[in-house]
């Protein structure tokens, strides 16, 4: 390998991967999944040198396994169950599930195919590898690191002088400059931000190392997978996801993601019992102010005091946007933030907007609609249109 080993521990991933995987392990371990990589930036070109390095890093990744101390840490997370931890003791990434190539235009083709409970685990590891290889190859890494430190110091100064008053969890491992920088950034915030503005991290490895709170619930892929179950009507798959999540966690680990099939459809399924079962909801697309007001009105319609619930905002946030949202909503409800790339890869160079999305379950296309059409990713346009019409039909005829 040209660069240092990028993923050195299987804990180096987002907490929600373990959360979702536990439900799949217990309830849907017969599902097969296909994940597809996409770079949303215009004009980004990958080289054969990059692809060769990515491939070698994936080879090394697939030799990792969970160590005893890591499993003991996972056992300490109250909602992860002993049988699932034992499964993780036996599990390791399988290289045969990953297909990697480069087309003549410099477009990276990256697919993961396998049992869903195994294939889904690759997403964060692969994004970490692709992102770091790209930036180390294309730019002077030391110069990027130097600029990232300057920008972090400016953020910390604004936390300390009262310009920024919100608290947040770090959600940046998937598009970070490197693990080295993500860890340095977290330690610097812990040491220098006087008001303890950093309350946790989604990165399980760094939470483990530095006694931080691991943060995360579930992602769009969890709701999407139900579209591949033929007994479920498409417009009711979110309801099935909510029921399974509550059945698994009984209200613990209870923040629901609203926009997989649009927030309007989500709210049809988010009835009084679900409002009470979940501690809050997460925003990941659309206008945060419009979304927040819609959620607050929904709680009030069931006689629920919004101040007993939490709105978690996590959509491409920087500190200025987070502060504006905090100022607007903090007197109305509990407000939380997950901020990623703005801390983990703020270097003065445009960060990559890369994703690896679930696209097929048991050979059937799946998709998220989101509250912003541009965020949709689907390999089958006919299916995407059908899903959209199914959702619209239920919304109009509810």
N, C-alpha and C positions, 0 to 999 in steps of 0.2 A: 504494500500500500504506500502511496505517496504521502498521505497525511496520517496523523495519529488516529488510533481507533476512536470512532465517533460515538458509538453506543457501546458502553462498557458494562451496563447492567440492565436487566429486563425490568427493573423498577423505573428506568428512565423513560417514562411515558405519563400520559395524563391519567388521573384517578378514574375518570369516567369510563375508561377502557375496562377496568376491573369491575366497576359497577354494572355496566351493560353485559359484560361477559358472564357474570354470575347468573343473571336472569336467563340468558341464552343457555347456559350450561344446565340449569335446572328445568327449563320449560321448552326450549326449542333447539335441542342439540342435534336434530335431524336436518337442519337447514344448511344448504351450501350457498356460499356467497362469492361474488365477483366484485372487486374494487378496481377503480380506474383512476389514474393520475391525470391532473390537469393543471397547467400553469395559466393563470388568468391574465398575466401581464402581456402586453403587446411587444413583439420584437425580441423576446428572449430566445437566445440560441444556446443549446447545449452542444458540447463537443464530444468526440469519441474519447478524448482524455478524461472528461468528466464521467462519462458512462462507464468506462473501465474502472475508475476509482469507486464509483457507486456500487458496481457489481462486487468488487473485492470487499467493500465495507459490509455489504449484505451477506457475503460468505462468512465473515467473522461474526456478524450478528447471529447467524443461525447456528453457531457453536456455543452460544450462551445458554445458561440455565439459571434458575433461581437458586440462590444459596440459602443455607439454613437461617442465617440472620435476617435475610430479606423476607423470607416466609414468616418468621416470627414477627417482624414488623407488620406485615399484612394482617396477621392474626390479631394484632392490637387494634385494628380499625373495626369498630364495634359491629358494623353491618356486613362485613365479609365473613362468610360461614366456613366452618371447618372442612366440609367436603369439597368446597370450591378451592380452598387453599391446598388441599391434598392433590387436587387435579393440577394445579399450577406447579406443584413439586414434580410432577411427571411430564408436564408440557414443555416443549421448546419450539422455536420457530423452525419451520420446514422450508428449506431452500427451494424445493420443487414447486412450492406454491407461487413463487415470484417469477414473473416474466418481464425482462428488461431489454429494450432495444432503442436505437436511434434512427429516425428517418432522414432522408437526404436534406431536408429543410432545417435540420437541427432541433426537431421536436422530439422530446423524450416520451417514449411509450413505456408505461409501467403499469402492470396488472398484477393483481393478487387473486388467485382462485383456490378455494378449498373449503372445508367445513367452516361455517360462519364463525363458530366460537374460536377457531384458530386463525382464520384469515383476517378477522377484524383487528387482531392484535398488531398486525404489521403497520397500520396506518401511521402512527406517530413515529415509530422507529425509522420508517422509510422517509418521512418528511424531514426528520432531523438530519438524516444522511444526505439527502438530495440538496437541502438548503446549504448545509455547511460545505459540501464539496463544491457547489456552484460559487460561493463567495470566496472560498480559499483559492480556487483556480482562477477566477476572473479578476480579483482585486488583490491589493496588498493587505493581507489579513491584519498585520500589526497596525497599519494606519487606520483601518476600520475600528479596531479595538480602541485605539487612542481617542478617536472621535466619539465612540460610544460612551467612554468614561466622561468626557467633557459634557456631553448632553445629559448624562445621568446626574452629574453634580448640579447642573442647572435645575433639574426637576426637584432634587432634594432641597435645594435652597428655597424653592417656591413652596414646598411642603412645610419647611421650617419657618418661613416668614408669613405664613397664613394665606398666601395666594391660593393654595390648594388645601382644602380641609377634609376631603373625603378619604375613606380607607378603601383598600382594594386587595384582591388576590391576584397573583402573577399567573397569567395563562399563556406563557410565551414559548413553550418548548418546541412546538411544531415548526416554527419559522425563526428560530433563534439563530444568532450568529454562530454560536458554539455552546456546548455545555460549560466550557471554561468561563465564557462570558455570562451565561445565565446564572451560574453559581456566584460569580464575583458580584454581579448586579444585586442579587438577593442579599448577600452578606453586607454589601455596602448600604443598602436600604435599611437593613436591620440595625446596623451600627449608627448610621448618621441621621436617619429620619426620626426626629425627636418625639414626634407624636404617634409613633408606631403605626404609621400609615399602611405598612404592609402587614396583612393579617393572615396570609397563607399563600400557597402555591398549588397549582394543578399537578406539578411535577412530583411524582411520588418519591423518586430518589432524593430530590433535594429536601422534601419535607422530612424524610427519614434521616438524612444527614444532619439537618440543622434544627430539628425539633419544631418544625413549622406545622401548621394545620394543613393537611391535604384537602383540596377543594375540588368538587366536581359532582355532577349527577349523571345526565345522559345527553347524547348527541342526536342529530337528525337520523343517523343510520338506524338507531334503535326503533324509531317509529317506521322508517322506510321498510324494515325487514318484514313487517306484518303484511305489506302489499304482496309478498310472495307466498302467502298462505291462502290457498284457493277457497277456503271456507269463509273467508272474511270479505264482506263488501268493502270496496276501496275507501269509500267515504266514512267508514266506521273503524278503520285500522288504528286511528289515534286513540279511540276509546279502548280498544283492546290493549294497546301499549300502556295506557294509564292504569288499567285494571291489573295487568301483570306486574307493573312496577310497584303498585301498592301492595299486592299480594306477597311480593318478595320482601319488601322492606317495611311494611306496616306503618307507614308514615315517617319512618326514619329515612334520611337521605332523600328528602322530599322536595326538590325543586323541579318543576315541570317546564319543558321547552315547548313554546307555543306555536312556532311558525312552520313546522314541517309541511303541513297541508293548509297553511294560512291560519292566522290567529283567529279569524272569524269562525272557522270550522272548529278549531280547538275549543273555543268557548261554548259551543253546543254540547261538547262532551264534558266540559269542566263544570259539572253541576254542583249542587250544594255539598254533596258528600265528598266529591273530589276537591272542592275548595277547602274543605275542612281537613282532608287527608294529606294535602300537600302544604308545606310551609311557605311556598311562594312559587314564582314563575320566572323564567329567563327570557330576555329579549335578545334576538340575534339578527333581526333584519327590520327595515322600515324605520319610519320616524319614531324615535324613542319617546317623544312627548305625546304624540297621538296614541301610540301603543300603551304607554303608562296610564293615560287617562281612561282608555278603554278597559284596562284591567281593573282599575280602581272602581269604575262604575259597575263592573261585573260583580265584584265583591259586595258592593253596597246593595245590589239588587237581591242578594241573598241575606242581607242583614248582617254581613260580616264586616267588622271594623278593619279597614285597610292597614291600620297601625299594628295589627297583629300578624301581618304578612310581610314578605320581603319581595321586592322587585330587584332582580339581578340583571344588570346590563353588561353585555359582552360583545357588542357588535363594532369591531374596528375602532375601538376607543383610543383617544389620546387624553392627556390630563385636562386640557381645556374643555373638551366635550363632556368628560366625566364630571367636572366641576359644575358645568351648566345644568346637567341632569340632576346632580345632587342638590343644588340650590333650589331647583324647581320642586322636587319630590320629597325632600327630607322631612318637611313638616307634615306630609300627608301619609307617609308609609315608611317602612324600613327600606333602605336603599343599599345595594351591594354592587360591586363592580368586579369584573374580570378583565384585566388589561394584558394584552399579549405582546405583539410585535413592537409596539411603541416603547416597550422597555427592553425586550430581548434582542431586537435588531434595529435599533435607531442609530444609524451610523452616518447619515448624510447621503447614503446611496439608496435608491429606491428598493425596498424589500420585495422579495418574491411573494406573490399571492398564489401560493400553491395549495392544492387540496388533493386528497385521495378519497373518493366517494364511492359508497356502495351503489352499484348499478344493476345487479341482477341477484335474485334470490331463487334458488332452485331453477335457474334458467329463465325466470320471469323478470322482465324489466321492472325496476322500482325507481322512484324519483322523489325529490322534495319540491314543493311549489314555492315556499318561502313567502314573505310579504313584499319582496322585491323581485320582479321577474328575472332580472339579470343574474340572480344567484342560482337559478335553476340549472341542474346538470342532469341530462338524461341521454342515454345512448339510442333510444328509440323515440323519434318524434311523434309517431302515431300513438304510442303509449302515453307520452306526456300530454297529448291532446285529450286522450280518453280520461286520464286521471283528472285533468282540469275540469272536464265536463261533468264527471261524477261528483266532484266537490261542489261545483256550481249548482247542480241539480239538488243536492241536499240542502245547500244554503237557501235556495229559492223556495223549497217545499217543506222546510222544517215546520 
